[in-house]
Amino acid sequence: MKLSGEGVLLRVFVGEMDTYQGRPLYEQIVLKARELNLAGATVLRGIMGFGADSRLHTAKFLRLSEDLPVVIEIVDKEEKVNQLLPFLDEVVKEGLITIERVKVLRYVDSG
């Protein structure tokens, strides 16, 4: 598969401890993206952040926070990303979801 030109970047901001059906929410989102044959997904674990409740989550204290911020990033064509939105609406109870237009320079499946 080759993806280049105009696309969208979907970002889902949730907590590391958020779950869906007994599994980490970020994992469930990545598995659903794979099931829908999206181009790819990356999960990034934050070292510090806060959300709507203004509660600070950080790894700076002596013990690691048990609920660090997590960002799932997915880039694909808009119509493909839109297939994931109903699932996100169902599973993301607290968090932030953003979509922005991006220019994809290169994505090539080496398989």
C-alpha positions in Angstrom: 0.0 0.0 0.0 1.2 3.5 -0.8 -0.2 6.5 1.0 0.9 10.0 -0.1 -0.7 13.4 -0.7 -3.5 14.7 1.5 -4.6 12.7 4.5 -5.8 13.3 8.1 -4.1 12.8 11.4 -6.3 11.5 14.1 -5.2 11.9 17.7 -6.9 10.3 20.7 -5.8 11.6 24.1 -6.8 9.2 27.0 -5.4 8.0 30.3 -3.1 5.0 30.5 -5.5 3.3 33.0 -8.6 3.8 30.8 -10.1 0.4 29.8 -12.7 -1.0 27.4 -13.9 -4.6 27.9 -11.2 -5.3 30.4 -8.3 -4.3 28.3 -6.4 -1.0 28.0 -8.3 1.5 25.9 -5.3 2.4 23.8 -4.8 -1.3 22.9 -8.5 -1.7 21.9 -8.3 1.4 19.6 -5.1 0.2 17.9 -6.7 -3.3 17.4 -9.9 -1.7 15.9 -7.7 0.5 13.6 -5.9 -2.7 12.4 -9.2 -4.5 11.9 -10.4 -1.6 9.7 -7.1 -1.8 7.7 -6.0 1.7 8.5 -2.5 2.6 7.4 -1.0 2.4 10.9 -1.3 3.5 14.5 1.2 4.6 17.1 0.7 4.9 20.9 2.8 7.5 22.7 3.0 7.5 26.5 3.3 11.0 28.0 5.5 11.9 30.9 3.3 14.8 32.1 -0.1 16.2 31.4 -3.5 17.2 32.6 -7.0 17.0 31.3 -10.4 18.6 31.8 -10.3 17.9 35.6 -6.9 19.8 35.8 -5.4 17.0 37.8 -1.7 16.7 37.1 -0.4 13.4 35.9 3.4 13.1 35.9 6.2 10.6 36.1 8.4 13.1 38.0 7.4 12.2 41.5 9.1 9.4 43.5 6.6 6.8 42.4 5.4 6.7 38.8 1.9 8.0 38.2 -0.5 5.2 37.6 -2.4 7.1 35.0 0.0 8.9 32.6 -1.4 10.5 29.5 -1.5 8.4 26.3 -1.9 9.6 22.8 -2.9 7.3 19.9 -1.9 8.7 16.5 -3.4 7.4 13.2 -2.7 8.8 9.7 -4.7 7.7 6.7 -7.1 9.0 4.1 -10.1 10.9 5.6 -12.6 8.3 4.5 -10.7 5.5 6.2 -10.2 7.4 9.4 -13.9 8.3 9.4 -14.7 4.5 9.7 -13.1 4.5 13.1 -15.1 7.4 14.6 -18.3 5.5 15.6 -16.1 3.1 17.6 -14.3 6.0 19.3 -17.6 7.6 20.1 -18.6 4.4 21.9 -15.4 3.7 23.8 -13.8 7.1 24.7 -15.7 8.2 27.8 -13.2 10.9 28.9 -10.5 12.2 26.6 -9.9 14.4 23.6 -10.1 13.5 20.0 -8.7 15.7 17.3 -8.5 15.5 13.5 -6.3 17.7 11.3 -5.4 17.7 7.7 -1.8 16.6 6.9 0.3 16.2 3.9 1.7 12.7 3.7 5.2 12.6 2.1 5.8 8.9 2.1 4.3 5.6 3.4 5.2 2.4 1.7 4.3 -1.1 2.9 7.6 -3.2 2.6 5.6 -6.4 2.4 
